[in-house]
């Protein structure tokens, strides 16, 4: 005879917010405090920023599964090997999480920002959602923390807000920048000079703000023009505020 079937566990993609643990949702905090299995992404050789955010919140007996990216910026995004390496990586992570869930374990996957906003968890979600229960906990995004740090509303009235990745080709960046009233540019890092040129081309350079490490230790806020001549960290966001209709 075989024993009763084990009810599958749930994979929880939990948004941690922009970096300050105080900005985490109550639901995220509750799931983390009770988690016996957690998973998180990190660069090889690093502790992982998502893991650092929850350092004081985890149960001491929680089993950790660190998912280490095979590549980050070592090869260009356009290199066929980039997608091939990441696809194999996500497949391997998915298989491990699927096995845990099928064995009855609930797993909390730590997600910086919001899980469905340019997050790595989306690639796991698409591979898991038809096989095991998956739940997503939304969160405050990094861009929200960034524009709040500037002390100015990012949009007014009918302003059109565009969110751009600095990894886009320069001509595409400039075209989208020129068409939008308000801008958020993410994934800056080594792309900063390309972003500067595109903003100048779009006539928005002098209105741009640079926010580094929004809501985290080491946060800085300054006009982008005041940060000439240096490389910015990956966790940088450029903001151009809308100036639209207001009563």
Helices and strands as residue ranges (DSSP letters): E 10-15, G 21-23, H 26-34, E 37-43, H 49-53, E 63-69, H 80-102, E 107-111, H 121-128, E 133-137, H 142-149, E 161-165, H 170-179, E 182-186, G 189-191, H 192-202, G 205-207, E 208-212, E 220-223, G 224-227, E 236-240
